[in-house]
Amino acid sequence: MPARPLRPVPPRTAAPDLPALLASVTTLDRRSDVTQSRIESLSGDVDAAHSRLVECEIAVAPLERLDLTGATLIDVELEDVRATTLAAVSGTWRSVRLTGGRIGTLDLSRAQLDAVEIRGARIDYLSLGQATAADILIADCVLSTLDMPAARLDRVRFEGCRVDDVDTRELRATDLDLRGLEALGFTDLRALRGATLAPHQVSALAESLAAALGIDVRD
């Protein structure tokens, strides 16, 4: 009998493939098409919706809003982003790494995400609602709210992260590794089917799990 594959399967993350030399770009506009550039010195409200950014670094000063709605990012490094809102609704991110920074709202709802790493960031509200995400690593992050309703997650792993509330309604997941996510609560524990938890997490959620399964627990 063949050996059963180990679970959860880890994400196949890949660092952005960037050239050694990058041109300097200091403005982004709606439907911009930028390649092999370092994007810097942005400020205020930046509308870059439906842009295409390929093999770029983004290093921005504090922003109110960076709008990447519907934008395509391929082989992109975002460094120390500080923004009230980073909106990437219905965007496409492939081989993207976001490192550090302080973000009020990171909205990736309905996005297509492949090989994305978010590391060392503080995010008040992270939305993956209805997103399709594969090979995702979220590490060393402090989150207030994580929303994943109706998301499709494959090979997604959390490491060293903390969050208050997680919305898991209608979540569909395969190889979702939550052992590195310390959460105060999940809205729908039944939606964690296909996820991996550590024993101490299961113990902490025991009463809530029993209630979700309709089990009456009494002394």
Helices and strands as residue ranges (DSSP letters): E 23-25, E 33-40, E 44-47, E 52-59, E 63-67, E 72-87, E 92-107, E 112-119, E 122-127, E 132-139, E 142-147, E 152-159, E 161-167, E 172-177, E 181-186, G 189-192, E 195-196, H 199-204, H 206-212
